[in-house]
Amino acid sequence: MNISFFLTPKKDVVCGLVTSTMRQIIEKMEYHRYTAIPLLDEEGKYVGTITEGDLLWKLKADNCYDSKKLENISLRDVPRHITNVPVSIEANIEDLILASTTQNFVPVVDDQGIFIGIIKRSDIITYCYQLIEGQGLMGKKTSLRAGA
């Protein structure tokens, strides 16, 4: 199965730029209520994922709790503690399932490393559920829905 079926395109994904300030990213994440977003460089290449935890650890390390001062801290200066490795648009569903076990979304890039979108863990779980629902457990037709 082609993973592009699951792709949420870049135009529909909230992203941050590594040239952004901490304040800009915190405000963006707060507005959209996200705990993690993909980071892109000036060329649109995926460079990593920034999380709430990364931002909180930086705040603590710098003892910086003044939102005005956050305008002077570049995201380039915020260490990222989790590495979300992107997959190629040519990846297979098995690669997605493995990657989604440790992250809420899987970044997808083209052959030049340009970010083209994400695949959400919820979409992968839904796909797997539909496979199980359709095939049944242990080869028997079953329903996993409550009361079925």
Buried (B, 14 or more C-beta within 10 A) or exposed (E): EEBEEBBBEBEEBEBBBBEBBBBBBBBBBEEEEBEBBBBBBEEBBBBBBBBBEBBEBBBEEBEBEEEEEBEEBEBEEBEBEEEBEBBBBEBEBEBBBEBBEEBBBBBBBBEEBEBBBBBBBEBBEEBEEEEEBEEEEEEEEEEEEEEE
